[in-house]
Amino acid sequence: MTDFRKRQRIKRVVFSRITIAILAVIVLVLARGVWGIYQKERDTAVKLAQVAREESELEARKMFLESEVARLRTSQGVEEEIRENFGLGTEGEGVIIVVPGDASAAANAVGQRGFWNWIRNFFGRD
């Protein structure tokens, strides 16, 4: 009988409201910790993807710069760079200026007489 009472007492303690409340608090604390770790893992995954993307961009830039350095080590590459940046030419080269637009419109504009041209002609100043 004492064995029966001992089991009953243990049952009452284990299934009491206080014990269940304490266990619920423990479960909530542990769940909050797990949620925090999950959030950190998600943030780390996002940052890792961003760093990987930046790394690939930097790798592409490195390849481009290495090819530019290799191009500038040749005399032809140096000449191209000087022509592009400073507008220099070699001896004997001429300059051609290309003006966009219609040539007939420019010729008509020269032949037109405006108000100021009429005033100049009126006062005899051609």
MDTraj code that builds the backbone (N, CA, C; nanometers):
import mdtraj as md
import numpy as np

residues = "MET THR ASP PHE ARG LYS ARG GLN ARG ILE LYS ARG VAL VAL PHE SER ARG ILE THR ILE ALA ILE LEU ALA VAL ILE VAL LEU VAL LEU ALA ARG GLY VAL TRP GLY ILE TYR GLN LYS GLU ARG ASP THR ALA VAL LYS LEU ALA GLN VAL ALA ARG GLU GLU SER GLU LEU GLU ALA ARG LYS MET PHE LEU GLU SER GLU VAL ALA ARG LEU ARG THR SER GLN GLY VAL GLU GLU GLU ILE ARG GLU ASN PHE GLY LEU GLY THR GLU GLY GLU GLY VAL ILE ILE VAL VAL PRO GLY ASP ALA SER ALA ALA ALA ASN ALA VAL GLY GLN ARG GLY PHE TRP ASN TRP ILE ARG ASN PHE PHE GLY ARG ASP".split()
xyz = np.array([
    [0.0797, -0.1178, 0.0000],
    [0.0000, 0.0000, 0.0000],
    [0.0855, 0.1265, 0.0000],
    [0.1934, 0.1181, 0.0746],
    [0.2813, 0.2340, 0.0750],
    [0.3402, 0.2584, -0.0636],
    [0.3599, 0.1504, -0.1352],
    [0.4100, 0.1626, -0.2728],
    [0.3083, 0.2345, -0.3605],
    [0.1811, 0.2013, -0.3414],
    [0.0740, 0.2649, -0.4156],
    [0.0667, 0.4148, -0.3833],
    [0.0793, 0.4487, -0.2576],
    [0.0739, 0.5880, -0.2155],
    [0.1948, 0.6659, -0.2663],
    [0.3073, 0.5983, -0.2691],
    [0.4293, 0.6618, -0.3188],
    [0.4111, 0.6972, -0.4665],
    [0.3548, 0.6066, -0.5444],
    [0.3303, 0.6320, -0.6868],
    [0.2261, 0.7427, -0.7056],
    [0.1291, 0.7444, -0.6228],
    [0.0263, 0.8482, -0.6306],
    [0.0869, 0.9861, -0.6015],
    [0.1752, 0.9922, -0.5050],
    [0.2395, 1.1183, -0.4704],
    [0.3263, 1.1657, -0.5869],
    [0.4004, 1.0747, -0.6485],
    [0.4851, 1.1095, -0.7628],
    [0.3985, 1.1587, -0.8788],
    [0.2876, 1.0928, -0.9028],
    [0.1949, 1.1341, -1.0083],
    [0.1418, 1.2734, -0.9808],
    [0.1056, 1.3001, -0.8561],
    [0.0532, 1.4315, -0.8218],
    [0.1585, 1.5406, -0.8422],
    [0.2830, 1.5110, -0.8089],
    [0.3901, 1.6099, -0.8255],
    [0.4182, 1.6318, -0.9735],
    [0.4287, 1.5229, -1.0495],
    [0.4616, 1.5345, -1.1919],
    [0.3497, 1.6034, -1.2685],
    [0.2286, 1.5727, -1.2406],
    [0.1156, 1.6288, -1.3146],
    [0.0544, 1.7521, -1.2472],
    [0.1235, 1.8088, -1.1519],
    [0.0711, 1.9289, -1.0867],
    [0.0845, 2.0493, -1.1797],
    [0.0056, 2.1494, -1.1534],
    [0.0072, 2.2702, -1.2371],
    [0.1408, 2.3423, -1.2305],
    [0.2035, 2.3420, -1.1172],
    [0.3327, 2.4093, -1.1017],
    [0.4384, 2.3403, -1.1874],
    [0.4432, 2.2095, -1.1849],
    [0.5417, 2.1357, -1.2640],
    [0.5185, 2.1588, -1.4133],
    [0.3924, 2.1568, -1.4555],
    [0.3620, 2.1791, -1.5966],
    [0.3989, 2.3228, -1.6373],
    [0.3753, 2.4188, -1.5499],
    [0.4117, 2.5579, -1.5792],
    [0.5632, 2.5727, -1.5905],
    [0.6364, 2.5110, -1.5018],
    [0.7840, 2.5176, -1.5067],
    [0.8348, 2.4542, -1.6360],
    [0.7802, 2.3398, -1.6728],
    [0.8206, 2.2742, -1.7972],
    [0.7847, 2.3599, -1.9195],
    [0.6698, 2.4246, -1.9154],
    [0.6298, 2.5129, -2.0264],
    [0.7265, 2.6304, -2.0393],
    [0.7667, 2.6870, -1.9264],
    [0.8637, 2.7978, -1.9291],
    [0.9962, 2.7501, -1.9863],
    [1.0402, 2.6340, -1.9451],
    [1.1661, 2.5786, -1.9970],
    [1.1563, 2.5571, -2.1482],
    [1.0433, 2.5023, -2.1935],
    [1.0240, 2.4793, -2.3366],
    [1.0244, 2.6124, -2.4121],
    [0.9598, 2.7144, -2.3586],
    [0.9574, 2.8465, -2.4238],
    [1.0972, 2.9085, -2.4317],
    [1.1740, 2.8969, -2.3239],
    [1.3109, 2.9512, -2.3242],
    [1.3954, 2.8796, -2.4298],
    [1.3833, 2.7478, -2.4346],
    [1.4591, 2.6714, -2.5344],
    [1.4127, 2.7045, -2.6765],
    [1.2825, 2.7206, -2.6961],
    [1.2303, 2.7549, -2.8294],
    [1.2797, 2.8924, -2.8730],
    [1.2845, 2.9858, -2.7792],
    [1.3352, 3.1193, -2.8128],
    [1.4824, 3.1122, -2.8538],
    [1.5606, 3.0333, -2.7852],
    [1.7021, 3.0169, -2.8211],
    [1.7177, 2.9553, -2.9593],
    [1.6376, 2.8552, -2.9879],
    [1.6424, 2.7908, -3.1203],
    [1.6013, 2.8901, -3.2285],
    [1.4990, 2.9704, -3.2027],
    [1.4545, 3.0705, -3.3002],
    [1.5646, 3.1739, -3.3266],
    [1.6351, 3.2154, -3.2228],
    [1.7459, 3.3095, -3.2400],
    [1.8567, 3.2503, -3.3260],
    [1.8887, 3.1250, -3.3029],
    [1.9914, 3.0587, -3.3841],
    [1.9450, 3.0464, -3.5286],
    [1.8183, 3.0163, -3.5491],
    [1.7631, 3.0071, -3.6849],
    [1.7731, 3.1419, -3.7567],
    [1.7398, 3.2505, -3.6870],
    [1.7491, 3.3844, -3.7468],
    [1.8938, 3.4167, -3.7853],
    [1.9874, 3.3859, -3.6992],
    [2.1287, 3.4109, -3.7291],
    [2.1744, 3.3296, -3.8496],
    [2.1275, 3.2057, -3.8588],
    [2.1652, 3.1214, -3.9724],
    [2.1109, 3.1792, -4.1025],
    [1.9881, 3.2288, -4.1002],
    [1.9289, 3.2901, -4.2196],
    [2.0062, 3.4153, -4.2614],
    [2.0388, 3.5013, -4.1645],
    [2.1159, 3.6214, -4.1939],
    [2.2531, 3.5856, -4.2501],
    [2.3148, 3.4849, -4.1937],
    [2.4458, 3.4417, -4.2414],
    [2.4370, 3.3883, -4.3838],
    [2.3316, 3.3166, -4.4166],
    [2.3152, 3.2644, -4.5527],
    [2.2990, 3.3781, -4.6526],
    [2.2235, 3.4813, -4.6153],
    [2.2057, 3.5970, -4.7041],
    [2.3391, 3.6686, -4.7244],
    [2.4113, 3.6902, -4.6154],
    [2.5413, 3.7575, -4.6259],
    [2.6409, 3.6737, -4.7055],
    [2.6360, 3.5447, -4.6898],
    [2.7253, 3.4563, -4.7642],
    [2.6981, 3.4661, -4.9137],
    [2.5704, 3.4702, -4.9516],
    [2.5361, 3.4846, -5.0930],
    [2.5836, 3.6190, -5.1468],
    [2.5696, 3.7242, -5.0673],
    [2.6151, 3.8573, -5.1095],
    [2.7667, 3.8596, -5.1259],
    [2.8377, 3.8003, -5.0335],
    [2.9838, 3.7965, -5.0419],
    [3.0283, 3.7146, -5.1627],
    [2.9602, 3.6055, -5.1908],
    [2.9938, 3.5245, -5.3080],
    [2.9718, 3.6036, -5.4363],
    [2.8631, 3.6817, -5.4423],
    [2.8356, 3.7645, -5.5591],
    [2.9434, 3.8718, -5.5753],
    [2.9808, 3.9369, -5.4644],
    [3.0867, 4.0381, -5.4696],
    [3.2195, 3.9752, -5.5115],
    [3.2452, 3.8553, -5.4631],
    [3.3700, 3.7870, -5.4989],
    [3.3755, 3.7597, -5.6490],
    [3.2642, 3.7150, -5.7064],
    [3.2632, 3.6882, -5.8505],
    [3.2803, 3.8177, -5.9302],
    [3.2181, 3.9278, -5.8829],
    [3.2358, 4.0566, -5.9504],
    [3.3814, 4.1020, -5.9431],
    [3.4420, 4.0863, -5.8272],
    [3.5822, 4.1256, -5.8120],
    [3.6741, 4.0369, -5.8963],
    [3.6401, 3.9101, -5.9068],
    [3.7203, 3.8192, -5.9901],
    [3.7128, 3.8608, -6.1371],
    [3.5918, 3.8988, -6.1821],
    [3.5760, 3.9455, -6.3202],
    [3.6536, 4.0745, -6.3413],
    [3.6488, 4.1646, -6.2441],
    [3.7244, 4.2918, -6.2547],
    [3.8743, 4.2642, -6.2577],
    [3.9182, 4.1686, -6.1772],
    [4.0601, 4.1332, -6.1754],
    [4.1047, 4.0822, -6.3126],
    [4.0224, 3.9958, -6.3734],
    [4.0555, 3.9441, -6.5062],
    [4.0621, 4.0573, -6.6094],
    [3.9649, 4.1514, -6.6015],
    [3.9641, 4.2649, -6.6934],
    [4.0899, 4.3494, -6.6752],
    [4.1258, 4.3786, -6.5504],
    [4.2434, 4.4618, -6.5250],
    [4.3723, 4.3921, -6.5673],
    [4.3778, 4.2611, -6.5486],
    [4.4964, 4.1876, -6.5933],
    [4.5088, 4.1923, -6.7456],
    [4.3957, 4.1829, -6.8159],
    [4.4012, 4.1926, -6.9621],
    [4.4402, 4.3329, -7.0060],
    [4.3935, 4.4356, -6.9333],
    [4.4320, 4.5735, -6.9656],
    [4.5811, 4.5952, -6.9417],
    [4.6339, 4.5410, -6.8346],
    [4.7771, 4.5540, -6.8062],
    [4.8570, 4.4848, -6.9161],
    [4.8124, 4.3676, -6.9577],
    [4.8820, 4.2963, -7.0649],
    [4.8757, 4.3761, -7.1954],
    [4.7615, 4.4406, -7.2216],
    [4.7488, 4.5216, -7.3430],
    [4.8386, 4.6440, -7.3359],
    [4.8493, 4.7049, -7.2197],
    [4.9306, 4.8254, -7.2055],
    [5.0803, 4.7955, -7.2019],
    [5.1175, 4.6705, -7.1921],
    [5.2595, 4.6361, -7.1964],
    [5.3118, 4.6333, -7.3397],
    [5.2215, 4.6346, -7.4359],
    [5.2636, 4.6381, -7.5763],
    [5.2687, 4.7827, -7.6237],
    [5.3508, 4.8080, -7.7260],
    [5.3618, 4.9446, -7.7778],
    [5.2322, 4.9881, -7.8449],
    [5.1627, 4.8949, -7.9090],
    [5.0354, 4.9285, -7.9736],
    [4.9304, 4.9677, -7.8691],
    [4.9276, 4.8984, -7.7568],
    [4.8334, 4.9309, -7.6504],
    [4.8609, 5.0670, -7.5894],
    [4.9883, 5.0989, -7.5698],
    [5.0251, 5.2304, -7.5167],
    [4.9832, 5.3393, -7.6141],
    [5.0084, 5.3174, -7.7442],
    [4.9710, 5.4158, -7.8453],
    [4.8194, 5.4369, -7.8478],
    [4.7417, 5.3308, -7.8405],
    [4.5957, 5.3431, -7.8383],
    [4.5494, 5.4234, -7.7174],
    [4.6089, 5.3969, -7.6037],
    [4.5692, 5.4667, -7.4813],
    [4.6035, 5.6156, -7.4887],
    [4.7209, 5.6477, -7.5423],
    [4.7594, 5.7887, -7.5559],
    [4.6671, 5.8590, -7.6535],
    [4.6353, 5.7951, -7.7649],
    [4.5439, 5.8567, -7.8628],
    [4.4062, 5.8804, -7.8013],
    [4.3585, 5.7830, -7.7246],
    [4.2240, 5.7939, -7.6672],
    [4.2167, 5.9016, -7.5588],
    [4.3152, 5.9051, -7.4714],
    [4.3090, 5.9966, -7.3570],
    [4.3551, 6.1381, -7.3895],
    [4.4510, 6.1536, -7.4792],
    [4.5085, 6.2859, -7.5024],
    [4.4826, 6.3387, -7.6424],
    [4.4233, 6.2603, -7.7291],
    [4.3908, 6.3070, -7.8633],
    [4.5132, 6.3353, -7.9484],
    [4.6219, 6.2685, -7.9235],
    [4.7442, 6.2903, -7.9998],
    [4.7454, 6.2027, -8.1243],
    [4.8210, 6.2438, -8.2215],
    [4.8366, 6.1667, -8.3434],
    [4.9831, 6.1540, -8.3774],
    [5.0129, 6.0719, -8.4775],
    [5.1515, 6.0571, -8.5196],
    [5.1838, 6.1631, -8.6234],
    [5.3078, 6.1744, -8.6555],
    [5.3545, 6.2747, -8.7505],
    [5.2947, 6.2462, -8.8882],
    [5.2407, 6.3497, -8.9509],
    [5.1836, 6.3361, -9.0831],
    [5.0340, 6.3087, -9.0836],
    [4.9732, 6.2888, -8.9685],
    [4.8296, 6.2668, -8.9630],
    [4.7572, 6.4010, -8.9612],
    [4.6413, 6.4036, -9.0252],
    [4.5606, 6.5242, -9.0265],
    [4.4357, 6.5049, -8.9420],
    [4.3630, 6.6144, -8.9234],
    [4.2416, 6.6101, -8.8436],
    [4.1232, 6.6352, -8.9359],
    [4.0227, 6.5512, -8.9236],
    [3.8992, 6.5681, -8.9988],
    [3.7879, 6.5879, -8.8967],
    [3.7123, 6.6954, -8.9121],
    [3.6017, 6.7236, -8.8218],
    [3.4730, 6.6898, -8.8950],
    [3.3971, 6.6005, -8.8399],
    [3.2714, 6.5589, -8.9001],
    [3.1591, 6.6261, -8.8223],
    [3.0784, 6.7035, -8.8949],
    [2.9662, 6.7734, -8.8330],
    [2.8384, 6.7001, -8.8715],
    [2.7621, 6.6538, -8.7756],
    [2.6385, 6.5848, -8.8097],
    [2.5336, 6.6842, -8.8595],
    [2.4518, 6.6395, -8.9507],
    [2.3456, 6.7258, -9.0009],
    [2.3404, 6.7221, -9.1517],
    [2.2453, 6.7932, -9.2083],
    [2.2230, 6.7960, -9.3518],
    [2.3045, 6.9098, -9.4136],
    [2.3832, 6.8811, -9.5172],
    [2.4671, 6.9825, -9.5807],
    [2.3821, 7.0860, -9.6534],
    [2.2695, 7.0461, -9.7129],
    [2.1848, 7.1414, -9.7851],
    [2.1188, 7.2385, -9.6878],
    [2.0873, 7.1946, -9.5667],
    [2.0281, 7.2843, -9.4677],
    [2.1292, 7.3895, -9.4246],
    [2.2553, 7.3505, -9.4141],
    [2.3589, 7.4471, -9.3772],
    [2.3791, 7.5482, -9.4888],
    [2.3737, 7.5052, -9.6150],
    [2.3904, 7.5974, -9.7273],
    [2.2741, 7.6943, -9.7345],
    [2.1525, 7.6493, -9.7073],
    [2.0350, 7.7363, -9.7079],
    [2.0412, 7.8383, -9.5956],
    [2.0946, 7.7999, -9.4831],
    [2.1033, 7.8916, -9.3698],
    [2.1980, 8.0063, -9.4005],
    [2.3033, 7.9801, -9.4776],
    [2.3974, 8.0857, -9.5131],
    [2.3319, 8.1848, -9.6075],
    [2.2486, 8.1372, -9.6984],
    [2.1854, 8.2241, -9.7974],
    [2.0679, 8.3030, -9.7439],
    [2.0136, 8.2683, -9.6292],
    [1.8976, 8.3394, -9.5766],
    [1.9380, 8.4748, -9.5207],
    [1.8447, 8.5679, -9.5333],
    [1.8669, 8.7007, -9.4791],
    [1.7782, 8.7172, -9.3569],
    [1.8364, 8.7472, -9.2447],
    [1.7611, 8.7699, -9.1238],
    [1.7428, 8.9188, -9.0993],
    [1.6806, 8.9516, -8.9878],
    [1.6547, 9.0901, -8.9522],
    [1.7836, 9.1676, -8.9366],
    [1.8812, 9.1106, -8.8698],
    [2.0074, 9.1820, -8.8468],
    [2.0856, 9.1976, -8.9771],
    [2.0772, 9.0989, -9.0634],
    [2.1424, 9.1142, -9.1942],
    [2.0762, 9.2261, -9.2738],
    [1.9443, 9.2390, -9.2644],
    [1.8734, 9.3458, -9.3345],
    [1.9155, 9.4816, -9.2800],
    [1.9303, 9.4923, -9.1439],
    [1.9736, 9.6177, -9.0827],
    [2.1145, 9.6514, -9.1293],
    [2.2023, 9.5548, -9.1311],
    [2.3401, 9.5773, -9.1750],
    [2.3433, 9.6256, -9.3213],
    [2.2633, 9.5611, -9.4049],
    [2.2586, 9.6009, -9.5450],
    [2.1948, 9.7385, -9.5622],
    [2.0968, 9.7711, -9.4781],
    [2.0286, 9.9001, -9.4880],
    [2.1245, 10.0145, -9.4588],
    [2.2138, 9.9926, -9.3587],
    [2.3080, 10.0974, -9.3233],
    [2.4377, 10.0862, -9.4017],
    [2.4421, 9.9952, -9.4953],
    [2.5555, 9.9832, -9.5830],
    [2.6778, 9.9151, -9.5226],
    [2.6597, 9.8263, -9.4321],
    [2.7730, 9.7567, -9.3721],
    [2.7661, 9.6096, -9.4125],
    [2.8184, 9.5778, -9.5263],
    [2.8184, 9.4396, -9.5734],
    [2.9324, 9.3655, -9.5180],
])
top = md.Topology()
chain = top.add_chain()
for i, resn in enumerate(residues, 1):
    res = top.add_residue(resn, chain, resSeq=i)
    for name in ("N", "CA", "C"):
        top.add_atom(name, md.element.get_by_symbol(name[0]), res)
traj = md.Trajectory(xyz[None], top)
